[in-house]
Amino acid sequence: MKFFNLHTHKFTDQKTVLELVNQYPQEFDASIPNYSIGIHPWYINEERLELDFQIIESKLQEPNCLALGECGLDKRIEMPFDLQQIVFEKQLLLAQKYNKPVVIHCVAAFQEVIATKKRLKITVPMLIHGFSKNKQVAKELIDNGFYISFGKYLLLNPQLETVFQSIPNDRFFLETDTVEEGIEEVYALAAKYKKWSMDELKQQINSNFAAVFRGYELSV
């Protein structure tokens, strides 16, 4: 079975890893075999929003576009929050239209993300990437139907061990995002925390992958 990297900005082209590579509409690389595409709240540009949405909608109809994202809400940047909200909602509705999961960037805005999911009645899988918060936040996300992905902060913060252990087995993923370490290192730490063998961990993530990314295969 392959490793699955839910979110990375670097395509490494390893035969043993399926990478969901983050792409932006204006920097699209057609040579990347599996990708997500979206407008990150940091990079919203009002002058090109219409074109960005056209590109995203076009790519969502292609088979190797596995998800929309990363997109989301971030309260710690200068980008106006009401503009972030509008762009986020439009992307969620596109994901719903084309039945694609959503990879979410969320900073200090979990209540708003949960409320948006409920208000728009979004039913496609929504995955919070790069999780670094406590059990209480994790439980609220799980209770509201989200999946949670761990990577950089799992490697950096030992206190996340108990948070990671509290996540139901069918609701987590692993990623590298922008770290230098490979996905194999994230898997090794996750297996240690779960007290599982590597094969057991791969099997569980394979199952989670099949539930979220319907029609795709992780097996080598």
TORMARDREN-113520 format. One record per residue: residue in three letters; x, y, z of N, C-alpha, C in turn. Coordinates in steps of 0.001 Angstrom, whole numbers. Layout:
REM TORMARDREN-113520
("ALA"; (X; Y; Z); (X; Y; Z); (X; Y; Z))
...
REM end
This chain:
REM TORMARDREN-113520
("MET"; (833; -1206; 0); (0; 0; 0); (867; 1255; 0))
("LYS"; (392; 2265; -698); (1117; 3529; -754); (903; 4352; 524))
("PHE"; (1850; 5258; 751); (1620; 6333; 1704); (719; 7354; 1011))
("PHE"; (-99; 8057; 1799); (-919; 9135; 1243); (-593; 10423; 1976))
("ASN"; (-195; 11443; 1231); (112; 12761; 1776); (-1043; 13688; 1417))
("LEU"; (-1867; 14006; 2414); (-3090; 14766; 2145); (-2827; 16168; 1624))
("HIS"; (-1702; 16780; 2034); (-1491; 18179; 1662); (-4; 18494; 1633))
("THR"; (483; 18836; 450); (1884; 19231; 312); (2012; 20292; -762))
("HIS"; (3026; 21123; -619); (3313; 22145; -1632); (4482; 21723; -2524))
("LYS"; (5017; 20528; -2264); (6171; 20039; -3032); (5859; 18672; -3631))
("PHE"; (5912; 18588; -4948); (5706; 17309; -5628); (7036; 16564; -5686))
("THR"; (7099; 15376; -5063); (8364; 14626; -5012); (8397; 13435; -5965))
("ASP"; (7234; 13101; -6545); (7187; 12074; -7581); (7757; 10730; -7125))
("GLN"; (7345; 10268; -5941); (7771; 8958; -5453); (6701; 7917; -5785))
("LYS"; (7140; 6773; -6252); (6188; 5721; -6618); (5446; 5165; -5412))
("THR"; (6033; 5302; -4232); (5428; 4744; -3014); (4486; 5720; -2314))
("VAL"; (4339; 6926; -2864); (3525; 7955; -2208); (2530; 8558; -3192))
("LEU"; (1263; 8632; -2773); (287; 9420; -3516); (210; 10781; -2830))
("GLU"; (580; 11833; -3556); (627; 13174; -2990); (-515; 14026; -3526))
("LEU"; (-1248; 14644; -2631); (-2248; 15620; -3036); (-1561; 16990; -2985))
("VAL"; (-1101; 17437; -4133); (-273; 18639; -4225); (-1158; 19879; -4333))
("ASN"; (-887; 20841; -3450); (-1654; 22085; -3455); (-1289; 22936; -4675))
("GLN"; (-2309; 23380; -5401); (-2094; 24250; -6566); (-2936; 25517; -6440))
("TYR"; (-2413; 26598; -7038); (-3147; 27861; -7098); (-3540; 28125; -8547))
("PRO"; (-4693; 28766; -8773); (-5184; 28949; -10146); (-4177; 29600; -11091))
("GLN"; (-3442; 30610; -10604); (-2548; 31357; -11488); (-1160; 30731; -11631))
("GLU"; (-921; 29645; -10898); (393; 28989; -10964); (217; 27506; -11261))
("PHE"; (-742; 27177; -12088); (-1096; 25769; -12281); (-31; 25023; -13073))
("ASP"; (321; 23839; -12574); (1311; 22972; -13227); (607; 21693; -13680))
("ALA"; (409; 21569; -14969); (-347; 20435; -15518); (402; 19115; -15417))
("SER"; (1694; 19155; -15097); (2470; 17912; -15013); (2258; 17169; -13695))
("ILE"; (1627; 17815; -12719); (1402; 17182; -11411); (205; 16242; -11525))
("PRO"; (378; 14956; -11171); (-659; 13968; -11462); (-1903; 14039; -10566))
("ASN"; (-1748; 14415; -9303); (-2892; 14491; -8384); (-2782; 15788; -7591))
("TYR"; (-3849; 16563; -7588); (-3736; 17882; -6964); (-5070; 18341; -6396))
("SER"; (-4969; 19345; -5528); (-6119; 20148; -5138); (-5867; 21556; -5667))
("ILE"; (-6926; 22301; -5866); (-6758; 23670; -6365); (-7763; 24574; -5668))
("GLY"; (-7291; 25753; -5265); (-8179; 26673; -4576); (-7531; 28027; -4363))
("ILE"; (-8313; 28931; -3790); (-7835; 30276; -3466); (-7578; 30337; -1967))
("HIS"; (-6320; 30436; -1597); (-5918; 30545; -192); (-6303; 31933; 311))
("PRO"; (-6787; 32051; 1559); (-7171; 33380; 2039); (-6029; 34394; 2041))
("TRP"; (-4791; 33921; 2139); (-3649; 34841; 2097); (-3497; 35499; 736))
("TYR"; (-3944; 34791; -323); (-3620; 35223; -1692); (-4838; 35666; -2487))
("ILE"; (-5879; 36105; -1797); (-7053; 36613; -2509); (-6680; 37905; -3243))
("ASN"; (-6980; 37928; -4520); (-6732; 39114; -5336); (-8055; 39458; -6028))
("GLU"; (-8686; 40528; -5569); (-10022; 40859; -6076); (-10040; 41096; -7583))
("GLU"; (-8932; 41592; -8134); (-8897; 41910; -9558); (-8933; 40662; -10435))
("ARG"; (-8530; 39529; -9876); (-8517; 38327; -10711); (-9435; 37224; -10173))
("LEU"; (-10298; 37568; -9235); (-11157; 36546; -8624); (-12020; 35829; -9661))
("GLU"; (-12604; 36584; -10566); (-13499; 35970; -11554); (-12741; 34932; -12388))
("LEU"; (-11539; 35288; -12823); (-10727; 34356; -13608); (-10305; 33162; -12755))
("ASP"; (-9920; 33422; -11501); (-9526; 32325; -10611); (-10663; 31320; -10444))
("PHE"; (-11870; 31821; -10256); (-13012; 30918; -10093); (-13272; 30123; -11375))
("GLN"; (-13070; 30746; -12523); (-13253; 30032; -13792); (-12248; 28883; -13913))
("ILE"; (-10993; 29163; -13548); (-9953; 28128; -13616); (-10273; 26992; -12650))
("ILE"; (-10651; 27347; -11433); (-10971; 26320; -10435); (-12127; 25446; -10912))
("GLU"; (-13173; 26074; -11421); (-14331; 25292; -11869); (-13949; 24363; -13015))
("SER"; (-13096; 24835; -13905); (-12634; 23993; -15008); (-11839; 22791; -14493))
("LYS"; (-10917; 23037; -13566); (-10068; 21957; -13052); (-10850; 20964; -12214))
("LEU"; (-11871; 21420; -11497); (-12669; 20509; -10665); (-13346; 19419; -11498))
("GLN"; (-13464; 19659; -12781); (-14106; 18687; -13661); (-13113; 17671; -14230))
("GLU"; (-11840; 17826; -13874); (-10822; 16894; -14358); (-10591; 15784; -13338))
("PRO"; (-10345; 14549; -13801); (-10254; 13410; -12883); (-9076; 13467; -11915))
("ASN"; (-7981; 14102; -12301); (-6824; 14129; -11384); (-6858; 15300; -10418))
("CYS"; (-7936; 16075; -10440); (-8197; 17060; -9393); (-8995; 16344; -8308))
("LEU"; (-8316; 15994; -7215); (-8957; 15182; -6179); (-9775; 16002; -5205))
("ALA"; (-9450; 17297; -5070); (-10132; 18108; -4055); (-10050; 19584; -4404))
("LEU"; (-10890; 20371; -3764); (-10782; 21824; -3806); (-10001; 22278; -2574))
("GLY"; (-9101; 23238; -2768); (-8353; 23758; -1622); (-6885; 23946; -1957))
("GLU"; (-6097; 24496; -1051); (-6642; 24816; 235); (-7347; 26158; 170))
("CYS"; (-8423; 26250; 911); (-9176; 27489; 1015); (-9623; 27599; 2472))
("GLY"; (-10169; 28750; 2844); (-10609; 28833; 4221); (-10647; 30226; 4783))
("LEU"; (-10479; 30307; 6115); (-10600; 31564; 6851); (-9426; 31721; 7802))
("ASP"; (-8930; 32949; 7907); (-7757; 33213; 8745); (-7924; 34583; 9396))
("LYS"; (-8082; 34584; 10708); (-8313; 35836; 11436); (-7016; 36565; 11790))
("ARG"; (-5885; 35989; 11451); (-4619; 36599; 11844); (-3887; 37243; 10668))
("ILE"; (-4627; 37548; 9633); (-4030; 38247; 8488); (-4820; 39527; 8231))
("GLU"; (-4267; 40403; 7395); (-4906; 41695; 7129); (-6010; 41620; 6085))
("MET"; (-6101; 40523; 5365); (-7155; 40380; 4354); (-8524; 40558; 5027))
("PRO"; (-9379; 41436; 4519); (-10682; 41652; 5159); (-11449; 40336; 5340))
("PHE"; (-11957; 40132; 6548); (-12582; 38845; 6844); (-13858; 38636; 6037))
("ASP"; (-14609; 39714; 5782); (-15831; 39544; 4996); (-15523; 39107; 3566))
("LEU"; (-14398; 39589; 3017); (-13970; 39141; 1688); (-13535; 37675; 1735))
("GLN"; (-12774; 37303; 2751); (-12391; 35894; 2923); (-13633; 35008; 2949))
("GLN"; (-14652; 35439; 3686); (-15871; 34648; 3841); (-16571; 34453; 2494))
("ILE"; (-16656; 35518; 1714); (-17308; 35433; 400); (-16567; 34441; -502))
("VAL"; (-15235; 34560; -537); (-14429; 33689; -1399); (-14510; 32239; -923))
("PHE"; (-14486; 32040; 375); (-14611; 30699; 956); (-15948; 30068; 566))
("GLU"; (-17022; 30808; 732); (-18350; 30270; 443); (-18499; 29896; -1031))
("LYS"; (-17999; 30745; -1923); (-18096; 30438; -3356); (-17354; 29141; -3687))
("GLN"; (-16221; 28935; -3027); (-15456; 27709; -3286); (-16171; 26480; -2734))
("LEU"; (-16757; 26613; -1558); (-17502; 25484; -994); (-18658; 25083; -1910))
("LEU"; (-19323; 26063; -2478); (-20449; 25760; -3365); (-19975; 25082; -4654))
("LEU"; (-18789; 25451; -5126); (-18218; 24763; -6293); (-17867; 23314; -5947))
("ALA"; (-17284; 23119; -4769); (-16950; 21753; -4335); (-18212; 20907; -4243))
("GLN"; (-19274; 21493; -3720); (-20548; 20785; -3601); (-21094; 20445; -4994))
("LYS"; (-21001; 21405; -5910); (-21518; 21207; -7267); (-20807; 20048; -7971))
("TYR"; (-19487; 19954; -7782); (-18713; 18932; -8497); (-18328; 17746; -7606))
("ASN"; (-18913; 17717; -6414); (-18757; 16579; -5498); (-17285; 16283; -5198))
("LYS"; (-16562; 17333; -4802); (-15142; 17182; -4461); (-14935; 17514; -2982))
("PRO"; (-14079; 16765; -2284); (-13729; 17117; -911); (-13034; 18477; -872))
("VAL"; (-12963; 19054; 334); (-12376; 20384; 503); (-11263; 20343; 1548))
("VAL"; (-10078; 20826; 1172); (-8952; 20947; 2102); (-8964; 22371; 2655))
("ILE"; (-9058; 22476; 3982); (-9321; 23773; 4607); (-8140; 24284; 5424))
("HIS"; (-7830; 25566; 5179); (-6896; 26340; 6008); (-7753; 27117; 6998))
("CYS"; (-7518; 26913; 8290); (-8313; 27623; 9289); (-7409; 28103; 10417))
("VAL"; (-7417; 29409; 10646); (-6654; 29993; 11755); (-7589; 30882; 12571))
("ALA"; (-7830; 30472; 13823); (-8643; 31248; 14774); (-10055; 31523; 14258))
("ALA"; (-10580; 30606; 13416); (-11910; 30830; 12835); (-12707; 29523; 12743))
("PHE"; (-12487; 28614; 13686); (-13156; 27316; 13604); (-14674; 27439; 13733))
("GLN"; (-15132; 28329; 14599); (-16586; 28495; 14746); (-17212; 28991; 13447))
("GLU"; (-16536; 29899; 12771); (-17052; 30432; 11504); (-17051; 29366; 10412))
("VAL"; (-16032; 28529; 10382); (-15973; 27451; 9388); (-17108; 26449; 9633))
("ILE"; (-17303; 26084; 10892); (-18391; 25152; 11229); (-19745; 25758; 10863))
("ALA"; (-19938; 27024; 11217); (-21211; 27693; 10931); (-21470; 27786; 9430))
("THR"; (-20415; 28034; 8650); (-20560; 28138; 7196); (-20969; 26797; 6602))
("LYS"; (-20350; 25730; 7080); (-20709; 24378; 6616); (-22192; 24101; 6866))
("LYS"; (-22656; 24459; 8049); (-24063; 24212; 8398); (-24997; 25076; 7553))
("ARG"; (-24667; 26365; 7462); (-25570; 27302; 6770); (-25713; 26959; 5296))
("LEU"; (-24605; 26574; 4655); (-24647; 26247; 3227); (-25047; 24791; 2962))
("LYS"; (-25215; 24040; 4066); (-25594; 22620; 3958); (-24601; 21839; 3089))
("ILE"; (-23309; 22036; 3372); (-22262; 21357; 2621); (-22182; 19894; 3065))
("THR"; (-22268; 18992; 2113); (-22261; 17564; 2432); (-21002; 16847; 1945))
("VAL"; (-20199; 17499; 1089); (-18946; 16853; 668); (-17979; 16855; 1857))
("PRO"; (-17029; 15914; 1899); (-16086; 15872; 3022); (-15277; 17162; 3131))
("MET"; (-15130; 17642; 4359); (-14328; 18840; 4632); (-13193; 18449; 5567))
("LEU"; (-11960; 18759; 5157); (-10772; 18286; 5869); (-9963; 19475; 6377))
("ILE"; (-9802; 19566; 7686); (-8995; 20625; 8285); (-7541; 20183; 8220))
("HIS"; (-6723; 20918; 7480); (-5330; 20494; 7351); (-4455; 21186; 8404))
("GLY"; (-3333; 20560; 8739); (-2350; 21158; 9643); (-2883; 21441; 11031))
("PHE"; (-3611; 20502; 11607); (-4263; 20760; 12893); (-3239; 20897; 14014))
("SER"; (-3477; 21875; 14913); (-2530; 22123; 16008); (-3223; 22475; 17322))
("LYS"; (-4529; 22313; 17380); (-5289; 22778; 18547); (-5527; 21652; 19556))
("ASN"; (-6440; 21906; 20511); (-6646; 20970; 21624); (-7772; 19972; 21344))
("LYS"; (-7990; 19081; 22314); (-9008; 18040; 22159); (-10404; 18620; 22002))
("GLN"; (-10675; 19705; 22703); (-12013; 20302; 22660); (-12347; 20785; 21251))
("VAL"; (-11413; 21492; 20629); (-11628; 21966; 19252); (-11751; 20775; 18308))
("ALA"; (-10877; 19779; 18504); (-10917; 18585; 17653); (-12269; 17879; 17762))
("LYS"; (-12766; 17729; 18993); (-14049; 17043; 19189); (-15195; 17794; 18523))
("GLU"; (-15178; 19128; 18632); (-16245; 19904; 18006); (-16222; 19743; 16489))
("LEU"; (-15026; 19724; 15915); (-14907; 19510; 14471); (-15407; 18121; 14081))
("ILE"; (-14975; 17108; 14813); (-15417; 15740; 14531); (-16933; 15626; 14657))
("ASP"; (-17483; 16224; 15711); (-18932; 16162; 15934); (-19717; 16837; 14816))
("ASN"; (-19060; 17766; 14126); (-19725; 18464; 13023); (-19339; 17910; 11655))
("GLY"; (-18742; 16722; 11640); (-18539; 16014; 10393); (-17225; 16234; 9678))
("PHE"; (-16292; 16968; 10302); (-15011; 17245; 9652); (-14030; 16089; 9820))
("TYR"; (-13082; 16020; 8896); (-11899; 15177; 9037); (-10758; 16091; 9475))
("ILE"; (-9751; 15515; 10137); (-8632; 16313; 10645); (-7320; 15708; 10173))
("SER"; (-6461; 16561; 9613); (-5170; 16107; 9107); (-4035; 16688; 9958))
("PHE"; (-3068; 15834; 10272); (-1936; 16197; 11121); (-640; 16097; 10324))
("GLY"; (303; 16982; 10634); (1595; 16938; 9956); (2654; 17679; 10707))
("LYS"; (2903; 18924; 10291); (3991; 19725; 10859); (3927; 19797; 12380))
("TYR"; (2752; 20099; 12911); (2660; 20321; 14360); (2730; 19012; 15139))
("LEU"; (2344; 17915; 14496); (2512; 16611; 15154); (3994; 16333; 15364))
("LEU"; (4814; 16717; 14384); (6260; 16532; 14487); (6888; 17496; 15491))
("LEU"; (6337; 18704; 15587); (6973; 19750; 16392); (6491; 19813; 17837))
("ASN"; (5271; 19387; 18084); (4662; 19587; 19400); (4236; 18254; 20039))
("PRO"; (5026; 17740; 20997); (4694; 16458; 21646); (3339; 16466; 22349))
("GLN"; (2843; 17646; 22708); (1553; 17721; 23389); (391; 17326; 22479))
("LEU"; (636; 17295; 21180); (-425; 16886; 20245); (-650; 15375; 20250))
("GLU"; (222; 14629; 20911); (65; 13170; 20937); (-1319; 12771; 21446))
("THR"; (-1734; 13333; 22584); (-3034; 12935; 23161); (-4198; 13434; 22306))
("VAL"; (-4014; 14581; 21638); (-5055; 15079; 20731); (-5208; 14111; 19562))
("PHE"; (-4087; 13740; 18976); (-4109; 12807; 17843); (-4738; 11466; 18252))
("GLN"; (-4393; 10980; 19447); (-4942; 9710; 19917); (-6452; 9781; 20139))
("SER"; (-6969; 10987; 20370); (-8406; 11145; 20646); (-9258; 11150; 19385))
("ILE"; (-8623; 11287; 18216); (-9376; 11367; 16953); (-9854; 9967; 16559))
("PRO"; (-11141; 9815; 16229); (-11613; 8503; 15758); (-10771; 8013; 14576))
("ASN"; (-10534; 6717; 14536); (-9635; 6163; 13516); (-10098; 6435; 12085))
("ASP"; (-11394; 6603; 11896); (-11898; 6800; 10534); (-12001; 8273; 10141))
("ARG"; (-11354; 9176; 10952); (-11532; 10598; 10671); (-10222; 11390; 10595))
("PHE"; (-9098; 10712; 10421); (-7836; 11467; 10354); (-7046; 11144; 9087))
("PHE"; (-6186; 12120; 8731); (-5223; 11958; 7645); (-3884; 12522; 8098))
("LEU"; (-2843; 12292; 7279); (-1505; 12786; 7576); (-976; 13556; 6373))
("GLU"; (-49; 14485; 6640); (419; 15388; 5591); (1816; 15898; 5933))
("THR"; (2457; 16561; 4949); (3733; 17228; 5212); (3631; 18741; 5084))
("ASP"; (2682; 19254; 4297); (2537; 20691; 4058); (3853; 21259; 3529))
("THR"; (4569; 22052; 4327); (5799; 22687; 3842); (7056; 22197; 4561))
("VAL"; (6940; 21172; 5417); (8118; 20726; 6176); (9086; 19948; 5291))
("GLU"; (10330; 19867; 5736); (11360; 19138; 4994); (11195; 17629; 5140))
("GLU"; (10679; 17196; 6300); (10525; 15759; 6536); (9563; 15139; 5516))
("GLY"; (9795; 13877; 5195); (8923; 13164; 4272); (7694; 12617; 4980))
("ILE"; (6707; 12212; 4199); (5467; 11672; 4772); (5750; 10396; 5564))
("GLU"; (6811; 9686; 5207); (7159; 8458; 5945); (7459; 8765; 7405))
("GLU"; (8074; 9909; 7664); (8392; 10284; 9053); (7137; 10634; 9840))
("VAL"; (6193; 11272; 9179); (4925; 11589; 9840); (4175; 10289; 10160))
("TYR"; (4158; 9369; 9212); (3529; 8062; 9444); (4191; 7333; 10606))
("ALA"; (5522; 7365; 10663); (6235; 6642; 11724); (5843; 7161; 13097))
("LEU"; (5743; 8481; 13249); (5347; 9051; 14535); (3883; 8737; 14842))
("ALA"; (3027; 8827; 13831); (1611; 8522; 14029); (1410; 7063; 14438))
("ALA"; (2158; 6151; 13816); (2055; 4730; 14171); (2499; 4513; 15621))
("LYS"; (3546; 5206; 16017); (4030; 5116; 17403); (2957; 5604; 18379))
("TYR"; (2337; 6734; 18064); (1302; 7290; 18943); (68; 6389; 19019))
("LYS"; (-266; 5744; 17903); (-1432; 4852; 17878); (-1101; 3448; 18402))
("LYS"; (210; 3201; 18583); (675; 1857; 18967); (251; 822; 17931))
("TRP"; (431; 1206; 16673); (107; 348; 15538); (1380; 24; 14765))
("SER"; (1293; -1027; 13962); (2351; -1271; 12985); (2153; -303; 11817))
("MET"; (3185; -153; 10994); (3063; 705; 9822); (1978; 194; 8885))
("ASP"; (1880; -1124; 8735); (852; -1691; 7860); (-549; -1392; 8377))
("GLU"; (-723; -1440; 9703); (-2043; -1129; 10273); (-2416; 327; 10005))
("LEU"; (-1437; 1208; 10144); (-1703; 2620; 9886); (-2023; 2858; 8415))
("LYS"; (-1234; 2259; 7539); (-1497; 2398; 6101); (-2899; 1893; 5750))
("GLN"; (-3270; 772; 6349); (-4585; 195; 6055); (-5712; 1135; 6488))
("GLN"; (-5546; 1751; 7670); (-6579; 2666; 8153); (-6689; 3900; 7260))
("ILE"; (-5543; 4479; 6886); (-5586; 5669; 6033); (-6084; 5303; 4637))
("ASN"; (-5751; 4120; 4178); (-6288; 3632; 2899); (-7817; 3600; 2957))
("SER"; (-8350; 3110; 4074); (-9798; 3048; 4256); (-10409; 4447; 4309))
("ASN"; (-9745; 5355; 5032); (-10231; 6734; 5121); (-10198; 7410; 3754))
("PHE"; (-9126; 7143; 3016); (-8977; 7692; 1667); (-10132; 7220; 774))
("ALA"; (-10432; 5930; 841); (-11506; 5378; 4); (-12857; 6008; 330))
("ALA"; (-13066; 6343; 1616); (-14335; 6945; 2035); (-14472; 8378; 1544))
("VAL"; (-13361; 9105; 1501); (-13396; 10530; 1155); (-13203; 10761; -342))
("PHE"; (-12218; 10067; -922); (-11866; 10277; -2327); (-12397; 9096; -3146))
("ARG"; (-13678; 9071; -3302); (-14334; 7924; -3937); (-13885; 7758; -5389))
("GLY"; (-13594; 6521; -5754); (-13196; 6236; -7122); (-11702; 6232; -7356))
("TYR"; (-10927; 6541; -6311); (-9473; 6536; -6444); (-8889; 5375; -5644))
("GLU"; (-7715; 4926; -6050); (-7065; 3794; -5387); (-5737; 4211; -4799))
("LEU"; (-5452; 3739; -3589); (-4165; 3976; -2941); (-3212; 2805; -3098))
("SER"; (-3731; 1649; -3374); (-2893; 450; -3427); (-1833; 567; -4534))
("VAL"; (-656; 39; -4242); (429; 34; -5235); (102; -986; -6319))
REM end
